[in-house]
Amino acid sequence: MNRYRFTASKGQLGESIDTSGALSLLLALSALQERNVPAIFGFEEPAVPGRRYAARATPIQGQRALLTTLSHTGSASALVLSGAA
């Protein structure tokens, strides 16, 4: 788990309710294309130590992204993306 970068878009975008999945998808595609993980807005101290949270914009070498969402109604989804080599 330590080789993966963790980020969250809700800090930059706020709660977007029904469009949060689509916005997360666009941000993930952009991160893969730019090879840069955006920082977590307002990030200070990790709740789970040992993970590589993106406290600032971070270059990446990987070509895959995992998106997870949880709606206020309890619906959950996950999507794996694979970028171009």
N, C-alpha and C positions, 0 to 999 in steps of 0.2 A: 504493500500500500504506500510505502514511502516514496516511490518513484512517480506517483501521480500528483497532479496539481488540483487543488480544490478551489472553486470560486463560486460566487453566487451573484445573480443579476438583480435580485429584488432590491438591494441597497441602492442601485443606480436608477432603477425603473419604478420602484414602489410596487404596491399590490395592483396587478393588472387583471386580476380575476380570470376571465375566460381566455384572454389573449396571452397569458403568461407562458403557456407551452410554445406558442408560435414565436414569441419574442426570445425565449431561451434558445430555441432552434436557430434563429437568425444570429444570435450572439455566438453560439457554438460554431456555426459555419464560418463566421467571420474570424473567430479565434483560430480555427484550423487553417484558413486561407492565409491569415497574417502571421501564423505561427507565434501567437502571443496571447497569453491568458490575461484577461483584464483583472485588475485589482478588485477586492471586495471592499465596497465603499464603507468607511467607518470602522474597518476591522482593527481590533486592538489586541485582544488576547484570545487564543483558541480555547474552545470549550473541551476539545479532545486533543491533548498534546501529542506530538509525534507526527501529525499530518502536515503536509506541505500546502498550507493555505496561501493563496495569492494575496499577500498583504500589499503588494504593488504589482504593476503590470510585469509579467514574467514571460520570457521567451520559452517556447516549448519545441521539442524535437518530435514528439509523437504525432500520429496521424489519426487518432481516434478520440472520440468524446462520448461520455455517458451523461445523458440528461435525465434527471428525475424530477417529477412534479407531484405535488399533493394539493388537491383543491380544498377549499373551505367546506365542501360537502362531503369530503372523505375519499373522493376518487383519486387514484394514484396511477401514474404511468411512468414508463422508462423507455428510452430510445438510445440506441448505440449508433454513432455516426463514424464513418471512415472517410478520411480525406484522401486526396490524390497523393501519390508517392512523389 
